């Protein structure tokens, strides 16, 4: 999709949605994702929820297996709803990375 094709959709967004788009673009450009950390010494460098050892790929895998957000939050009490929002956004924008991590774990 080109910017020309995207422009009418962007202009139709509400001010709150435009703010979210700006935040997403800023995170993408700086490669820093709110609530997500990557540390080579934690979970092999996989993207994890801040200050935990819970990788984003694990949450995506659970979701694919049918786990609801309520179930995930109950099973991982250190997580918040905001953590899941951050995880889903990261997974959406880094789909290839998450898919490779899931495949790697399934093969192990």
C-alpha positions in Angstrom: 0.0 0.0 0.0 1.3 3.4 -0.9 1.0 6.6 1.1 -1.3 8.0 -1.6 -3.7 5.1 -1.1 -3.4 5.3 2.7 -3.8 9.1 3.0 -7.7 9.2 2.8 -7.9 6.6 5.5 -5.5 8.5 7.7 -7.3 11.7 7.3 -10.6 10.1 8.2 -9.3 8.9 11.6 -10.4 10.6 14.8 -7.9 12.7 16.6 -7.4 9.9 19.2 -6.8 7.4 16.4 -4.3 9.8 14.7 -2.5 10.1 18.0 -2.2 6.3 18.1 -0.9 6.2 14.6 1.8 8.8 15.4 2.8 6.8 18.5 3.0 3.5 16.4 5.1 5.2 13.8 7.4 6.7 16.4 7.9 3.4 18.0 8.5 1.7 14.7 11.1 4.3 13.6 12.9 4.2 16.9 12.5 0.4 17.3 11.4 0.9 20.9 8.1 -0.7 21.8 6.2 0.4 24.9 6.2 -2.3 27.5 8.4 -4.6 25.4 12.0 -5.4 26.1 14.6 -7.4 24.2 17.7 -8.4 26.2 20.2 -11.0 24.8 20.5 -12.4 28.4 16.7 -12.9 28.8 14.9 -15.6 26.9 17.6 -15.7 24.2 16.9 -12.1 23.2 13.2 -12.7 22.3 10.8 -9.8 22.8 9.4 -10.0 26.3 6.9 -8.1 28.4 8.7 -5.5 30.4 10.5 -6.7 33.5 9.3 -10.3 33.0 10.6 -13.4 31.2 7.3 -13.8 29.4 8.0 -13.7 25.6 5.5 -12.1 23.2 5.6 -15.3 21.0 4.3 -17.3 24.0 1.3 -15.0 24.4 0.6 -15.1 20.6 0.9 -18.9 20.7 -1.6 -19.1 23.6 -4.0 -16.9 21.8 -3.8 -19.0 18.6 -4.6 -22.1 20.7 -7.8 -20.4 21.8 -6.8 -18.8 25.1 -8.8 -15.7 25.9 -7.2 -12.6 27.2 -9.0 -13.2 30.5 -7.5 -16.7 30.7 -4.0 -15.4 29.9 -4.3 -12.6 32.6 -5.4 -15.2 35.1 -2.6 -17.6 34.2 0.0 -14.8 34.3 -1.0 -12.6 37.2 2.0 -10.3 36.7 0.6 -9.2 33.4 -1.9 -6.4 32.9 -4.4 -5.8 30.1 -2.0 -3.0 28.8 0.8 -5.6 28.6 -1.4 -7.7 26.3 -2.3 -4.6 24.1 1.5 -3.9 23.8 2.2 -7.6 23.0 -0.5 -7.7 20.3 0.8 -4.5 18.7 4.4 -5.7 18.8 3.3 -9.1 17.3 1.3 -7.4 14.6 4.2 -5.2 13.5 6.8 -8.0 13.9 4.8 -10.9 12.5 7.8 -12.7 10.9 9.9 -12.5 14.1 7.1 -13.9 16.2 6.3 -16.7 13.7 10.0 -17.8 13.6 10.1 -17.8 17.4 7.0 -19.9 17.6 8.3 -22.4 15.0 11.6 -22.6 16.8 9.8 -23.5 20.0 7.6 -26.1 18.3 10.7 -27.7 16.8 12.5 -27.9 20.2 
